[in-house]
Amino acid sequence: MNGKNPQEQINEISEQLTPLKELLCVGTVSTIYASEHMARVKWSAPAAVSEKLNVVQRGDGWMPSVGQSVLCVKRKDGGGFVLGGL
């Protein structure tokens, strides 16, 4: 193939995914703003609570509940949005 052993291939893929790892985060919902379709999420690393994040609308009115684990896109400026529950 490309002359790389499996471990080298894994390392290369891992390096390529590093920016994505910084963008996608799992957190726990700390506050819900249902009328605004927004939520605040508690991150574990580094320990912090997000600003209000938009909850992606799926067409069924879903909102995460306080304490629920969620997958989020977290921007470097502190913004982002909640993709869905886990």
All heavy atoms as an XYZ file, in Angstrom:
645
protein
N       0.821     -1.188      0.000
C       0.000      0.000      0.000
C       0.866      1.254      0.000
O       1.403      1.637     -0.991
C      -0.934     -0.006      1.194
C      -2.051     -0.999      1.086
S      -3.449     -0.347      1.947
C      -3.814     -1.611      3.074
N       1.008      1.884      1.163
C       1.786      3.111      1.214
C       3.123      2.904      1.931
O       3.822      3.856      2.218
C       0.991      4.237      1.879
C       0.587      3.907      3.303
O       1.035      2.919      3.870
N      -0.268      4.724      3.872
N       3.478      1.659      2.234
C       4.753      1.353      2.866
C       4.791      1.581      4.359
O       5.832      1.412      4.980
N       3.685      1.962      4.966
C       3.652      2.211      6.404
C       3.056      0.999      7.113
O       2.119      0.381      6.618
C       2.820      3.451      6.725
C       3.423      4.725      6.160
C       2.577      5.918      6.503
C       3.203      7.170      5.877
N       2.376      8.346      6.110
N       3.614      0.706      8.282
C       3.040     -0.392      9.058
C       1.751      0.095      9.720
O       1.469      1.297      9.768
C       4.061     -0.943     10.071
C       4.370      0.028     11.198
O       3.492      0.642     11.769
N       5.648      0.152     11.527
N       0.939     -0.824     10.254
C      -0.354     -0.420     10.837
C      -0.234      0.636     11.933
O      -1.053      1.554     11.995
C      -0.919     -1.735     11.383
C      -0.315     -2.782     10.505
C       1.071     -2.279     10.198
N       0.768      0.527     12.790
C       0.913      1.510     13.867
C       1.221      2.898     13.315
O       0.696      3.903     13.789
C       1.996      1.100     14.865
C       2.067      2.006     16.086
C       0.756      2.054     16.870
O       0.195      1.015     17.214
N       0.258      3.248     17.142
N       2.051      2.961     12.283
C       2.352      4.247     11.652
C       1.092      4.843     11.020
O       0.866      6.054     11.091
C       3.442      4.084     10.598
C       4.816      3.799     11.160
C       5.844      3.451     10.094
O       5.478      2.830      9.077
O       7.008      3.827     10.287
N       0.271      3.989     10.428
C      -0.977      4.453      9.833
C      -1.926      4.989     10.913
O      -2.556      6.033     10.737
C      -1.642      3.328      9.043
C      -0.874      2.936      7.804
C      -1.474      1.737      7.096
O      -2.443      1.148      7.551
N      -0.890      1.377      5.966
N      -2.004      4.282     12.045
C      -2.855      4.732     13.153
C      -2.362      6.072     13.682
O      -3.160      6.987     13.924
C      -2.891      3.671     14.277
C      -3.682      2.449     13.801
C      -3.486      4.248     15.564
C      -3.572      1.252     14.710
N      -1.054      6.216     13.854
C      -0.489      7.473     14.345
C      -0.792      8.624     13.393
O      -1.106      9.732     13.821
C       1.020      7.342     14.554
C       1.379      6.421     15.699
O       0.547      6.102     16.542
N       2.619      5.968     15.718
N      -0.692      8.359     12.107
C      -0.957      9.400     11.112
C      -2.421      9.827     11.155
O      -2.735     11.025     11.143
C      -0.608      8.879      9.721
C      -0.755      9.921      8.633
C      -0.314      9.398      7.277
O       0.807      8.856      7.168
O      -1.109      9.527      6.328
N      -3.325      8.862     11.243
C      -4.754      9.177     11.321
C      -5.050      9.947     12.600
O      -5.800     10.927     12.596
C      -5.602      7.894     11.226
C      -5.500      7.319      9.813
C      -7.056      8.169     11.591
C      -6.065      5.932      9.667
N      -4.454      9.517     13.711
C      -4.662     10.195     14.986
C      -4.231     11.660     14.910
O      -4.915     12.550     15.410
C      -3.894      9.478     16.097
O      -4.102     10.116     17.327
N      -3.097     11.927     14.272
C      -2.621     13.302     14.112
C      -3.591     14.123     13.274
O      -3.832     15.291     13.554
C      -1.234     13.306     13.472
C      -0.125     12.846     14.391
C       1.224     12.750     13.682
O       1.414     13.455     12.675
O       2.058     11.967     14.143
N      -4.145     13.494     12.252
C      -5.082     14.203     11.386
C      -6.385     14.523     12.105
O      -7.054     15.503     11.791
C      -5.364     13.382     10.126
C      -4.167     13.252      9.218
C      -4.377     12.256      8.094
O      -5.383     11.559      8.048
N      -3.414     12.166      7.192
N      -6.755     13.696     13.093
C      -8.008     13.892     13.814
C      -7.881     14.841     15.000
O      -8.882     15.233     15.590
C      -8.554     12.547     14.298
C      -9.054     11.610     13.210
C      -9.486     10.283     13.824
C     -10.185     12.229     12.418
N      -6.670     15.243     15.360
C      -6.464     16.103     16.524
C      -7.334     17.358     16.486
O      -7.986     17.683     17.486
C      -4.975     16.456     16.698
O      -4.260     15.247     16.959
C      -4.754     17.422     17.836
N      -7.404     18.093     15.376
C      -8.276     19.279     15.375
C      -9.739     18.926     15.639
O     -10.445     19.677     16.300
C      -8.102     19.863     13.968
C      -6.785     19.339     13.502
C      -6.654     17.979     14.123
N     -10.187     17.783     15.146
C     -11.565     17.364     15.359
C     -11.808     17.031     16.824
O     -12.862     17.341     17.380
C     -11.886     16.151     14.480
C     -13.329     15.701     14.418
C     -14.232     16.828     13.947
C     -13.465     14.494     13.515
N     -10.808     16.435     17.477
C     -10.924     16.111     18.899
C     -11.111     17.377     19.724
O     -11.776     17.360     20.754
C      -9.686     15.372     19.389
C      -9.562     13.971     18.871
C      -8.264     13.365     19.395
C      -7.921     12.078     18.723
N      -6.614     11.556     19.158
N     -10.512     18.475     19.309
C     -10.647     19.741     20.029
C     -11.987     20.403     19.745
O     -12.449     21.235     20.513
C      -9.508     20.676     19.646
C      -8.152     20.172     20.094
C      -7.003     20.995     19.549
O      -7.246     22.048     18.930
O      -5.855     20.578     19.753
N     -12.613     20.034     18.653
C     -13.869     20.635     18.237
C     -15.073     19.907     18.824
O     -16.032     20.527     19.275
C     -13.943     20.629     16.712
C     -15.048     21.379     16.037
C     -14.918     22.877     16.306
C     -14.997     21.135     14.539
N     -15.041     18.577     18.838
C     -16.137     17.776     19.371
C     -15.871     17.457     20.832
O     -14.805     16.973     21.177
C     -16.295     16.480     18.581
C     -16.768     16.620     17.150
C     -16.790     15.267     16.463
C     -18.146     17.260     17.087
N     -16.850     17.732     21.685
C     -16.686     17.518     23.120
C     -17.930     16.869     23.684
O     -19.036     17.103     23.220
C     -16.477     18.850     23.824
S     -15.053     19.757     23.259
N     -17.724     16.089     24.729
C     -18.836     15.526     25.491
C     -18.901     16.282     26.805
O     -17.879     16.521     27.447
C     -18.631     14.019     25.738
C     -19.713     13.474     26.664
C     -18.630     13.258     24.417
N     -20.092     16.682     27.169
C     -20.291     17.400     28.420
C     -21.604     17.000     29.053
O     -22.326     16.145     28.530
N     -21.921     17.634     30.169
C     -23.155     17.371     30.904
C     -23.973     18.647     30.968
O     -23.450     19.703     31.351
C     -22.829     16.894     32.340
O     -21.980     15.748     32.258
C     -24.089     16.528     33.097
N     -25.235     18.556     30.599
C     -26.104     19.741     30.601
C     -26.280     20.237     32.036
O     -26.615     19.469     32.937
C     -27.469     19.404     29.975
C     -28.418     20.597     30.076
C     -27.295     18.983     28.520
N     -26.020     21.526     32.226
C     -26.177     22.114     33.559
C     -27.416     23.000     33.657
O     -28.006     23.109     34.729
C     -24.935     22.917     33.946
O     -24.740     23.996     33.064
N     -27.808     23.632     32.570
C     -28.966     24.527     32.561
C     -29.647     24.450     31.203
O     -28.965     24.359     30.181
C     -28.544     25.994     32.812
O     -27.687     26.045     33.947
C     -29.744     26.890     33.045
N     -30.962     24.511     31.210
C     -31.753     24.492     29.977
C     -32.486     25.826     29.835
O     -33.003     26.366     30.819
C     -32.814     23.362     30.030
C     -32.148     22.003     30.026
C     -33.794     23.457     28.881
C     -31.416     21.671     28.774
N     -32.509     26.344     28.621
C     -33.284     27.541     28.274
C     -34.226     27.124     27.144
O     -33.986     27.414     25.967
C     -32.366     28.672     27.827
C     -31.335     29.030     28.871
C     -30.083     28.411     28.875
C     -31.615     29.964     29.864
C     -29.136     28.720     29.845
C     -30.672     30.275     30.841
C     -29.440     29.651     30.820
O     -28.516     29.949     31.775
N     -35.291     26.412     27.510
C     -36.180     25.784     26.531
C     -36.785     26.788     25.554
O     -36.857     26.520     24.355
C     -37.272     25.001     27.239
N     -37.215     27.952     26.050
C     -37.867     28.923     25.167
C     -36.901     29.486     24.127
O     -37.313     29.937     23.061
C     -38.487     30.062     25.982
O     -37.472     30.784     26.664
N     -35.593     29.440     24.434
C     -34.572     29.927     23.500
C     -33.942     28.783     22.711
O     -33.123     29.014     21.835
C     -33.473     30.667     24.270
C     -33.949     31.872     25.039
C     -32.838     32.462     25.885
O     -31.858     32.963     25.303
O     -32.962     32.402     27.120
N     -34.298     27.557     23.067
C     -33.711     26.343     22.484
C     -32.188     26.360     22.661
O     -31.421     26.144     21.724
C     -34.106     26.178     21.005
C     -34.416     24.757     20.667
N     -35.568     24.143     21.053
C     -33.687     23.822     20.024
C     -35.560     22.897     20.638
N     -34.423     22.675     20.018
N     -31.773     26.645     23.911
C     -30.357     26.733     24.248
C     -30.099     25.996     25.558
O     -31.027     25.714     26.318
C     -29.915     28.189     24.365
C     -30.087     28.982     23.082
S     -29.537     30.682     23.255
C     -27.846     30.491     22.688
N     -28.815     25.705     25.803
C     -28.423     25.036     27.039
C     -27.007     25.452     27.414
O     -26.221     25.871     26.562
C     -28.480     23.520     26.853
N     -26.692     25.334     28.690
C     -25.315     25.477     29.163
C     -24.812     24.068     29.462
O     -25.555     23.230     29.960
C     -25.228     26.332     30.421
C     -25.445     27.801     30.155
C     -25.172     28.610     31.414
N     -25.551     29.982     31.243
C     -24.714     30.957     30.877
N     -23.454     30.681     30.650
N     -25.142     32.186     30.744
N     -23.535     23.840     29.160
C     -22.951     22.509     29.308
C     -21.707     22.602     30.176
O     -20.883     23.506     30.003
C     -22.603     21.918     27.920
C     -21.909     20.577     28.058
C     -23.864     21.787     27.071
N     -21.574     21.654     31.086
C     -20.401     21.581     31.958
C     -19.372     20.672     31.288
O     -19.671     19.540     30.919
C     -20.803     21.008     33.316
C     -19.662     20.900     34.293
C     -20.158     20.315     35.607
C     -18.995     20.074     36.533
N     -19.417     19.374     37.757
N     -18.169     21.205     31.121
C     -17.059     20.434     30.551
C     -16.217     19.882     31.691
O     -16.080     20.520     32.729
C     -16.167     21.312     29.674
C     -16.878     22.200     28.701
C     -16.866     23.559     28.693
C     -17.690     21.812     27.602
N     -17.619     24.037     27.665
C     -18.145     22.985     26.969
C     -18.100     20.589     27.093
C     -18.965     22.970     25.859
C     -18.915     20.574     25.981
C     -19.335     21.741     25.368
N     -15.596     18.743     31.461
C     -14.733     18.187     32.506
C     -13.280     18.592     32.319
O     -12.529     18.696     33.285
C     -14.846     16.667     32.535
O     -14.494     16.126     31.284
N     -12.867     18.806     31.081
C     -11.456     19.170     30.839
C     -11.388     20.258     29.782
O     -11.701     19.986     28.630
C     -10.660     17.951     30.395
N     -10.993     21.442     30.082
C     -10.798     21.949     31.434
C     -12.153     22.172     32.104
O     -13.149     22.420     31.432
C     -10.068     23.270     31.223
C     -10.481     23.721     29.870
C     -10.717     22.462     29.070
N     -12.176     22.087     33.425
C     -13.420     22.231     34.177
C     -13.983     23.635     33.970
O     -13.347     24.619     34.308
C     -13.170     21.963     35.653
N     -15.151     23.705     33.378
C     -15.791     24.989     33.102
C     -17.231     24.739     32.679
O     -17.615     23.610     32.367
C     -15.056     25.729     31.991
N     -18.029     25.800     32.658
C     -19.391     25.742     32.143
C     -19.446     26.641     30.923
O     -18.938     27.762     30.936
C     -20.419     26.184     33.210
C     -21.822     26.215     32.624
C     -20.360     25.259     34.415
N     -20.061     26.143     29.878
C     -20.142     26.898     28.624
C     -21.035     28.116     28.766
O     -21.817     28.230     29.719
C     -20.710     26.002     27.520
O     -22.109     25.785     27.725
N     -20.942     28.992     27.784
C     -21.966     30.018     27.646
C     -23.187     29.310     27.075
O     -23.157     28.097     26.841
C     -21.471     31.138     26.733
C     -21.037     30.686     25.348
C     -20.408     31.817     24.546
O     -19.377     32.361     24.975
O     -20.960     32.127     23.487
N     -24.259     30.037     26.826
C     -25.440     29.412     26.234
C     -25.077     28.871     24.853
O     -24.507     29.590     24.030
C     -26.580     30.420     26.081
C     -27.219     30.832     27.369
C     -28.358     31.805     27.070
C     -29.039     32.292     28.297
N     -30.119     33.247     27.966
N     -25.415     27.598     24.622
C     -25.164     26.957     23.335
C     -26.492     26.648     22.664
O     -27.438     26.199     23.326
C     -24.392     25.636     23.528
C     -23.052     25.720     24.263
C     -22.469     24.319     24.421
C     -22.088     26.630     23.533
N     -26.575     26.878     21.374
C     -27.768     26.506     20.624
C     -27.890     24.987     20.596
O     -26.898     24.279     20.430
C     -27.695     27.015     19.183
C     -27.888     28.503     19.101
O     -28.899     29.021     19.554
N     -26.919     29.199     18.542
N     -29.114     24.504     20.754
C     -29.392     23.078     20.630
C     -29.874     22.846     19.201
O     -30.818     23.495     18.751
C     -30.459     22.621     21.645
C     -30.817     21.155     21.437
C     -29.959     22.865     23.068
N     -29.200     21.948     18.484
C     -29.577     21.660     17.102
C     -31.017     21.159     17.078
O     -31.385     20.253     17.830
C     -28.625     20.613     16.483
C     -29.119     20.169     15.117
C     -27.221     21.181     16.380
N     -31.825     21.777     16.235
C     -33.228     21.403     16.129
C     -33.382     20.268     15.129
O     -32.957     20.381     13.988
C     -34.054     22.612     15.722
C     -33.992     23.699     16.787
C     -34.883     24.862     16.477
O     -35.878     24.730     15.781
N     -34.538     26.019     17.001
N     -33.978     19.174     15.611
C     -34.140     17.977     14.796
C     -35.522     17.880     14.179
O     -35.815     16.923     13.479
C     -33.885     16.731     15.653
C     -32.587     16.802     16.417
C     -32.311     15.561     17.212
N     -33.426     15.107     18.025
C     -33.324     14.163     18.952
N     -32.170     13.584     19.177
N     -34.372     13.787     19.652
N     -36.397     18.824     14.493
C     -37.742     18.783     13.951
C     -38.763     18.112     14.855
O     -39.941     18.060     14.535
N     -38.302     17.575     15.999
C     -39.232     16.898     16.903
C     -39.350     17.602     18.257
O     -39.952     17.078     19.182
C     -38.825     15.440     17.108
C     -37.439     15.282     17.727
O     -36.790     16.298     18.034
O     -37.000     14.130     17.895
N     -38.757     18.797     18.385
C     -38.834     19.562     19.623
C     -37.926     19.058     20.732
O     -38.039     19.497     21.875
N     -37.025     18.150     20.430
C     -36.141     17.570     21.447
C     -35.284     18.633     22.119
O     -34.753     19.527     21.459
C     -35.223     16.514     20.818
C     -34.219     15.968     21.798
C     -34.427     14.967     22.695
C     -32.879     16.396     21.984
N     -33.295     14.747     23.430
C     -32.321     15.618     23.018
C     -32.071     17.371     21.402
C     -31.022     15.774     23.470
C     -30.772     17.527     21.854
C     -30.261     16.729     22.873
N     -35.190     18.511     23.432
C     -34.263     19.303     24.237
C     -33.607     18.340     25.211
O     -34.267     17.445     25.742
C     -34.989     20.388     25.024
C     -35.368     21.613     24.232
S     -33.954     22.616     23.721
C     -33.400     23.311     25.271
N     -32.317     18.507     25.463
C     -31.684     17.646     26.459
C     -32.197     18.006     27.841
O     -32.755     19.081     28.057
C     -30.197     17.982     26.318
C     -30.183     19.388     25.804
C     -31.396     19.503     24.922
N     -32.013     17.107     28.782
C     -32.419     17.388     30.155
C     -31.185     17.698     30.998
O     -30.068     17.301     30.652
C     -33.176     16.198     30.737
O     -32.394     15.029     30.663
N     -31.383     18.415     32.094
C     -30.284     18.732     33.001
C     -29.699     17.417     33.508
O     -30.427     16.499     33.877
C     -30.769     19.612     34.169
C     -29.687     19.761     35.216
C     -31.209     20.975     33.658
N     -28.377     17.324     33.460
C     -27.681     16.119     33.880
C     -27.405     15.134     32.761
O     -26.661     14.168     32.945
N     -27.987     15.369     31.594
C     -27.789     14.467     30.460
C     -26.444     14.719     29.793
O     -26.006     15.860     29.655
C     -28.908     14.661     29.432
C     -28.822     13.728     28.256
C     -30.008     13.858     27.300
O     -30.863     14.733     27.452
N     -30.049     12.980     26.318
N     -25.784     13.651     29.372
C     -24.546     13.771     28.597
C     -24.911     14.128     27.164
O     -25.851     13.557     26.602
C     -23.773     12.455     28.610
O     -23.301     12.179     29.905
N     -24.171     15.077     26.598
C     -24.446     15.535     25.232
C     -23.145     15.655     24.442
O     -22.075     15.876     25.009
C     -25.181     16.894     25.234
C     -26.620     16.742     25.708
C     -24.458     17.929     26.071
N     -23.275     15.506     23.140
C     -22.160     15.730     22.218
C     -22.299     17.139     21.677
O     -23.377     17.541     21.232
C     -22.197     14.720     21.070
C     -21.105     14.856     20.010
C     -19.726     14.602     20.623
C     -21.360     13.898     18.862
N     -21.204     17.897     21.746
C     -21.245     19.307     21.358
C     -20.113     19.644     20.401
O     -19.075     18.995     20.391
C     -21.082     20.202     22.585
S     -22.320     19.943     23.849
N     -20.334     20.684     19.627
C     -19.275     21.333     18.876
C     -18.901     22.552     19.701
O     -19.765     23.361     20.045
C     -19.736     21.754     17.466
C     -18.686     22.615     16.792
C     -20.056     20.527     16.626
N     -17.635     22.632     20.055
C     -17.153     23.702     20.934
C     -16.143     24.545     20.165
O     -15.090     24.055     19.777
C     -16.517     23.061     22.162
C     -16.040     24.005     23.207
C     -15.578     23.183     24.410
C     -14.496     23.865     25.162
N     -13.982     23.054     26.267
N     -16.507     25.812     19.931
C     -15.604     26.711     19.224
C     -14.576     27.283     20.184
O     -14.794     27.353     21.389
C     -16.399     27.848     18.579
C     -17.347     27.372     17.501
C     -17.960     28.537     16.735
N     -18.262     29.684     17.558
C     -19.494     30.130     17.804
N     -20.530     29.516     17.296
N     -19.674     31.203     18.552
N     -13.465     27.722     19.641
C     -12.403     28.299     20.468
C     -12.840     29.572     21.155
O     -12.331     29.918     22.206
C     -11.158     28.555     19.625
C     -10.469     27.277     19.198
C      -9.209     27.537     18.426
C      -8.591     26.218     18.026
N      -7.308     26.383     17.366
N     -13.820     30.291     20.586
C     -14.296     31.539     21.190
C     -15.278     31.307     22.336
O     -15.816     32.245     22.902
C     -14.898     32.455     20.134
C     -16.183     31.921     19.551
O     -16.677     30.848     19.973
O     -16.735     32.589     18.647
N     -15.534     30.028     22.664
C     -16.432     29.710     23.755
C     -17.843     29.366     23.320
O     -18.620     28.826     24.093
N     -18.185     29.686     22.100
C     -19.502     29.360     21.574
C     -19.557     27.927     21.091
O     -18.633     27.139     21.279
N     -20.645     27.592     20.451
C     -20.803     26.260     19.897
C     -22.256     25.864     19.891
O     -23.140     26.708     19.990
N     -22.500     24.558     19.815
C     -23.867     24.084     19.855
C     -23.923     22.633     20.299
O     -22.932     21.910     20.240
C     -24.592     24.290     18.520
C     -23.837     23.808     17.309
C     -24.020     22.528     16.827
C     -22.935     24.633     16.656
C     -23.328     22.079     15.712
C     -22.255     24.200     15.545
C     -22.443     22.917     15.080
N     -25.094     22.227     20.765
C     -25.344     20.865     21.228
C     -25.871     20.061     20.042
O     -26.886     20.436     19.443
C     -26.359     20.851     22.391
C     -26.678     19.430     22.822
C     -25.856     21.683     23.552
N     -25.172     18.976     19.704
C     -25.588     18.131     18.583
C     -26.684     17.141     18.971
O     -27.589     16.862     18.190
C     -24.400     17.358     18.022
C     -23.323     18.187     17.350
C     -22.134     17.300     16.993
C     -23.865     18.873     16.109
N     -26.562     16.573     20.169
C     -27.538     15.578     20.596
C     -27.137     14.926     21.898
O     -26.044     15.138     22.403
N     -28.037     14.116     22.416
C     -27.797     13.423     23.670
C     -27.067     12.114     23.457
O     -27.085     11.532     22.382
N     -26.415     11.674     24.515
C     -25.687     10.400     24.492
C     -26.289      9.459     25.508
O     -26.851      9.840     26.472
C     -24.214     10.610     24.807
C     -23.446     11.525     23.858
C     -22.028     11.751     24.359
C     -23.404     10.921     22.471
